Amino acid sequence: MTNLFSLDLSRNELIGMIPPSIAALTFLTHLNLSHNNLSGRIPTGRQLQILIDQSIYEGNKDLCGPPSLNNGTNWEDTTTTTTCKKKFKEAEESYVDITCGFATWFCGIIGVLLFKKQWRQKLFMFSEETMEKIYVFD
């Protein structure tokens, strides 16, 4: 597929990020990824910078940072760049929050089970009874 000249994936309800490997399509002269649900940063690459039609990425509200044109100007203004950086920062912060919450919850449960012998015994009894019911059911 490295010799691909044209790729039109418009209006296919695609979701997720544009794969960086698309920049390796060195013979690509026409690309259309418009009107999907693509998100993330648009990959950069020599071939993608040659494709200067701005409608390539139209209709993908969560895409950020189109590659710069050959003359060095960007398709996006500074507010779009700031918005893109803000989105990535918010996503990064939410992952940190989720990780911290899970770690706190996990340590709390393990801590209680370490120090409360009665709770630990009840948990093991419950799991043993459940496994027995599942075994008998099969």
Buried (B, 14 or more C-beta within 10 A) or exposed (E): EEEBEEBEBBEEEBEEEBEEEBBBBEEBEEBBBBBBBBBBBBBEBEBBBBBEEEEBBBBBEEBBBBBEBEEEEEBBEEEBEEEBEEBBEEEEEEEEEEEEEEEEEEEEEEEEBEEEEEEEEEBEEEEEEEEEEEEEEE
